[in-house]
Amino acid sequence: MGIPRQWLVVLLAAIAGCAAAQAQQDDSALSIEKLTWAGIKMTDGSTTVFIDAIGTDIWDGNAPGGLVPVEADTPRTYALITHVHNDHFDVDTLKGVLGERGYVICHESVATYVASRGLRVIPVASWTPVRRGGFLFTPVPAADGFGAEQVSWVVSWGGRRYLHAGDTLWHGKFDLIGAQYGPFDTVFLPINGARVQTDPMQETPAVLTPAQAVDAAVLLRGARVVPIHYGGHAPPGYLEVPHPLEDFLESARQRNVAVVQLAPGDWLRD
């Protein structure tokens, strides 16, 4: 006996609905581009989020891995900054990419300064989530090597969770952050253990060393790590450890920590 016509219409409509839902689900992926230095770009097709995006050539033609254009073509655009040093906060680039409608989301301690540079600002207190465009952003503690105000950003999207740690040095709250927000799908951690010219030159690094970054990843409960903030060795003023990436990869291998190595301009699809 054949299927009654009215049932067939309902069945075909249901199949079409399932196909449309599947197509929508397939389109609802998050794409993450590794930008220059410590920067990343996250987009789901309708919202673009930049973290520590630098589009100005502050390296005089020697940007580590090359200078990646900072661009957005979505209806909503936001920029997060971990702190206001010029290799993490690029005023001109942010003005260009945010235009008249985009916002910088930053910790409340630097909001007045960021606004004074002509940018629209959403200030956020530590541990306080703010939701914009399908993303949830939460600033959590970090430690700056020179006493500046600095945070790391927890970013939640579509049931996934990420952490971007700017250029933090080692601090005692990685385990707390991991317990509160982990496990993370991906953590973006600085690895170059840099020392910056002082008189006398300090021996304590101002940024996570390769081994410390692996320790941090373990405490954060990161399923995988993307190394950032390395390749900028410029003696005598800026000294990173001799082989940051190689040392990091070896330490991660010994600790059984999964690594996704991205060159500037490479994409990670989630």
C-alpha positions as CSV (number, residue, x, y, z in Angstrom):
1,M,0.0,0.0,0.0
2,G,1.4,3.4,-1.0
3,I,1.9,6.3,1.4
4,P,-1.1,8.7,1.4
5,R,-0.3,12.0,-0.4
6,Q,-0.9,14.1,2.7
7,W,1.6,12.0,4.7
8,L,4.1,12.2,1.9
9,V,4.0,15.9,2.0
10,V,4.5,16.0,5.7
11,L,7.4,13.5,5.4
12,L,9.1,15.5,2.7
13,A,8.7,18.7,4.7
14,A,10.2,17.0,7.8
15,I,13.2,15.7,5.7
16,A,13.7,19.2,4.3
17,G,13.5,20.7,7.8
18,C,16.1,18.3,9.0
19,A,18.4,19.1,6.1
20,A,18.0,22.8,6.7
21,A,18.8,22.3,10.4
22,Q,21.8,20.2,9.6
23,A,23.1,22.9,7.1
24,Q,22.6,25.5,9.8
25,Q,24.4,23.4,12.3
26,D,27.3,22.9,9.8
27,D,27.5,26.7,9.2
28,S,27.5,27.4,13.0
29,A,31.2,26.7,13.4
30,L,33.8,28.9,15.0
31,S,36.9,29.9,13.0
32,I,40.0,31.1,14.8
33,E,42.8,32.8,12.9
34,K,46.3,33.2,14.4
35,L,47.3,36.8,13.9
36,T,50.7,38.3,14.4
37,W,52.5,37.9,17.8
38,A,49.9,37.2,20.4
39,G,46.8,38.2,18.4
40,I,43.9,36.0,17.4
41,K,40.7,36.5,15.5
42,M,37.5,34.5,16.3
43,T,34.4,34.6,14.1
44,D,31.2,32.6,13.8
45,G,30.1,34.4,10.6
46,S,28.0,37.0,12.3
47,T,30.4,38.3,15.0
48,T,34.1,38.9,14.9
49,V,36.2,39.0,18.1
50,F,39.8,40.1,18.1
51,I,42.1,39.6,21.1
52,D,45.4,41.5,21.3
53,A,45.2,42.2,17.5
54,I,48.2,44.1,16.1
55,G,48.1,45.3,12.5
56,T,50.7,48.1,12.8
57,D,54.3,47.1,11.9
58,I,56.0,47.9,15.3
59,W,58.8,45.5,14.3
60,D,60.2,47.6,11.4
61,G,59.6,44.9,8.8
62,N,60.6,42.0,11.1
63,A,57.2,40.9,12.5
64,P,57.5,37.4,13.8
65,G,56.0,35.1,11.2
66,G,54.9,38.1,9.1
67,L,52.3,40.9,9.6
68,V,48.8,39.5,9.2
69,P,46.0,42.0,8.1
70,V,43.5,42.7,10.8
71,E,40.1,42.6,9.0
72,A,36.4,41.9,9.7
73,D,33.3,41.7,7.5
74,T,30.7,40.7,10.0
75,P,27.8,42.9,11.3
76,R,29.2,42.8,14.9
77,T,32.9,43.4,15.8
78,Y,34.5,43.5,19.2
79,A,38.1,43.7,20.3
80,L,39.4,42.4,23.6
81,I,42.8,43.4,25.1
82,T,44.7,41.8,27.9
83,H,46.6,45.0,28.6
84,V,47.7,48.2,27.0
85,H,51.3,47.6,26.0
86,N,51.8,48.5,22.3
87,D,52.3,44.9,21.2
88,H,48.9,44.0,22.6
89,F,46.9,47.2,22.1
90,D,47.0,48.8,18.7
91,V,44.9,51.9,18.7
92,D,45.0,52.8,15.0
93,T,44.3,49.2,13.9
94,L,41.4,48.9,16.3
95,K,39.9,52.2,15.1
96,G,40.0,51.0,11.6
97,V,38.5,47.6,12.1
98,L,35.9,48.6,14.7
99,G,34.6,51.6,12.9
100,E,31.7,53.6,14.3
101,R,29.9,50.6,15.8
102,G,32.5,48.2,17.3
103,Y,33.6,48.2,20.9
104,V,36.8,47.4,22.9
105,I,36.0,45.1,25.8
106,C,38.6,45.6,28.5
107,H,39.2,45.4,32.2
108,E,37.7,48.3,34.1
109,S,41.1,49.4,35.4
110,V,42.2,50.5,31.9
111,A,38.8,51.5,30.5
112,T,39.3,55.3,31.0
113,Y,42.7,55.1,29.2
114,V,41.3,53.1,26.3
115,A,38.4,55.5,25.9
116,S,40.8,58.5,26.0
117,R,42.3,57.1,22.8
118,G,39.0,57.6,20.9
119,L,37.6,54.0,21.2
120,R,34.2,52.9,22.3
121,V,34.6,50.9,25.5
122,I,32.8,48.2,27.5
123,P,34.5,48.0,30.9
124,V,34.3,44.7,32.8
125,A,35.3,43.8,36.3
126,S,37.4,40.8,37.1
127,W,35.5,37.5,37.2
128,T,32.4,39.2,35.7
129,P,31.0,37.8,32.5
130,V,29.7,40.0,29.7
131,R,27.7,38.6,26.8
132,R,27.9,40.0,23.3
133,G,26.9,38.5,19.9
134,G,26.7,34.9,21.0
135,F,30.0,35.1,22.9
136,L,30.5,35.2,26.7
137,F,33.7,37.0,27.8
138,T,35.1,36.9,31.4
139,P,38.4,38.6,32.5
140,V,40.4,36.5,34.9
141,P,43.7,37.2,36.7
142,A,47.0,37.5,35.0
143,A,50.4,38.9,36.1
144,D,52.4,41.5,34.1
145,G,56.1,41.5,34.2
146,F,56.2,45.3,34.7
147,G,53.3,45.9,37.0
148,A,50.8,47.0,34.4
149,E,47.2,45.9,34.8
150,Q,46.6,42.7,32.9
151,V,44.0,40.0,32.6
152,S,43.5,36.8,30.7
153,W,40.2,36.3,28.8
154,V,37.9,33.3,29.1
155,V,35.8,33.1,26.0
156,S,32.7,30.8,25.8
157,W,30.9,30.1,22.6
158,G,28.5,27.3,21.5
159,G,29.4,25.0,24.4
160,R,33.1,25.5,23.9
161,R,35.5,27.3,26.1
162,Y,38.8,29.1,25.4
163,L,41.4,31.1,27.3
164,H,43.8,33.7,25.9
165,A,46.6,34.6,28.3
166,G,48.2,37.7,26.7
167,D,51.8,37.7,27.8
168,T,51.3,36.8,31.4
169,L,54.1,35.5,33.6
170,W,53.7,32.7,36.1
171,H,51.2,33.3,38.8
172,G,49.3,31.3,41.4
173,K,45.8,31.3,39.9
174,F,46.1,29.0,37.0
175,D,44.7,26.1,39.0
176,L,41.8,28.3,40.3
177,I,40.9,29.4,36.8
178,G,41.0,25.8,35.5
179,A,38.8,24.6,38.4
180,Q,36.3,27.5,37.9
181,Y,36.1,27.5,34.1
182,G,37.8,24.4,32.8
183,P,38.2,22.1,31.0
184,F,39.1,24.4,28.1
185,D,38.9,23.3,24.5
186,T,41.9,25.4,23.6
187,V,44.2,27.7,25.6
188,F,46.4,30.3,23.9
189,L,49.6,30.7,26.0
190,P,52.7,32.9,25.6
191,I,55.9,30.8,25.6
192,N,59.0,32.9,25.0
193,G,60.2,33.6,28.6
194,A,61.2,37.1,27.6
195,R,63.5,39.4,29.6
196,V,63.4,43.1,28.7
197,Q,66.4,45.4,29.0
198,T,66.8,46.9,32.5
199,D,69.8,48.2,34.3
200,P,70.9,45.8,35.6
201,M,69.3,43.2,33.4
202,Q,66.8,41.1,35.2
203,E,67.2,37.3,35.2
204,T,63.6,36.6,36.0
205,P,61.5,36.3,32.9
206,A,58.6,38.7,32.4
207,V,56.6,36.1,30.3
208,L,55.8,32.4,30.8
209,T,58.8,30.2,29.8
210,P,58.1,27.2,27.6
211,A,58.0,24.8,30.5
212,Q,55.9,27.1,32.6
213,A,53.4,27.4,29.7
214,V,53.0,23.6,29.7
215,D,52.5,23.6,33.5
216,A,49.9,26.3,33.1
217,A,48.1,24.3,30.4
218,V,47.9,21.3,32.7
219,L,46.5,23.4,35.6
220,L,44.1,25.1,33.3
221,R,42.8,21.7,32.1
222,G,43.4,22.7,28.5
223,A,42.6,19.9,25.9
224,R,45.1,21.6,23.5
225,V,47.4,24.5,23.5
226,V,48.2,27.0,20.8
227,P,51.6,28.7,21.6
228,I,51.7,32.5,21.1
229,H,54.0,35.4,21.7
230,Y,57.3,34.0,20.5
231,G,59.8,34.7,17.7
232,G,60.6,38.3,18.7
233,H,64.2,38.0,19.9
234,A,65.8,41.5,19.5
235,P,68.9,41.8,21.6
236,P,70.1,43.6,23.6
237,G,66.7,45.1,24.5
238,Y,64.4,42.1,24.3
239,L,65.7,38.6,25.0
240,E,63.5,35.6,24.7
241,V,64.7,32.1,25.5
242,P,67.0,30.7,22.7
243,H,64.5,28.1,21.3
244,P,61.1,28.8,22.6
245,L,59.0,26.8,20.3
246,E,61.3,23.8,20.2
247,D,61.5,23.8,24.0
248,F,57.8,24.2,24.4
249,L,57.1,21.3,22.0
250,E,59.5,19.0,23.8
251,S,58.1,19.9,27.2
252,A,54.5,19.3,26.0
253,R,55.5,16.0,24.5
254,Q,57.0,14.9,27.9
255,R,53.8,16.0,29.7
256,N,51.5,14.5,27.1
257,V,50.0,17.9,26.4
258,A,48.3,18.3,22.9
259,V,49.7,21.2,20.9
260,V,48.2,22.9,17.8
261,Q,51.0,24.9,16.2
262,L,49.7,27.8,14.1
263,A,51.7,30.2,12.0
264,P,50.4,33.8,11.6
265,G,47.6,33.6,9.1
266,D,46.7,30.0,9.9
267,W,43.2,29.0,10.8
268,L,41.7,26.7,13.4
269,R,38.2,25.4,12.8
270,D,36.0,24.4,15.7
